[in-house]
Amino acid sequence: MPYKVDARGLSCPQPVVLAKKAVENTQEEVIEVLVDNAAARENVSRFAQSAGCVVEVTPADNDEYTVRITRGPGA
């Protein structure tokens, strides 16, 4: 079961900070970050890719997105 981070309503850089903490401090292979704006979606995706993770973005209702981060070999 993925570890979930709800970053809706937060302005940057908070969604990235929360995603980074989740990647660094959890043992789950998959982390799902919920965001509600395009800037947060892009920034969280960019962070995760730079950390060696695989990223999949799924649109949800009302301009919300789920950024699914799967740890890569070096993450």
N, C-alpha and C positions, 0 to 999 in steps of 0.2 A: 504494500500500500504506500503510495507516495506521501512524502512530507509536504504539508500545505502551508503556504505563507500568504496571508491576505494583506496586500499592499494597496488595496483600493482606497482612494481618497488621499493618498500621500503624494507629496510633490517630490521631485528628484532633489537630492540623491537617495532619499529614504528607501524606495523600492530596491535599489541596487544594494544598499547597505544590508537590508534584510535578506536579500538573496545570497549575498556573500557570507553572512553569518550562518545561514542554513547550509550552504555548501561546506563551510569550514567546520561546523559543529555538529552535524548530524551524520548518522551512519547510513541513512537511506540512500539507495542508488538513484531514486527519482525524486525530484523536488518540483512541486507545482507552485508557481507564483501568480497570484491573481492581481491584475492591474486594470486600471480604468482610463488610461490615456495612451496615445501613440508614443509619446516621448518615453514614458516608463517602459513600455513594451520594447522599444528599440534599445534603450540603455541596459535593461536586464538581459536581453538577448546578447548584446555585444559583450557584456561582462562574462556571461556564461561561456560564450564561444572562446573568449580569450583565456578562460580558465581550463580549456580543453574539454568542455562538455558538449554534448549534442543538444541542440535546441529545437523545439517544435512549438509553434505558436498556434493556438486555436481561438478564433473569435467566439465570444459569447454574446449575451444580450446587452443592449444599451452601451455599446462601445467598450465593453469589457473584454479582456483577453486572459487566457491561461497560457503562461509561458512554462512549458514542461522542460525541465533541465534534467538530462540523464548524464551521470558522471561518465567521463571517458577514462581511458587508461591512466592519464596523468593527473586526473582531478581528485 
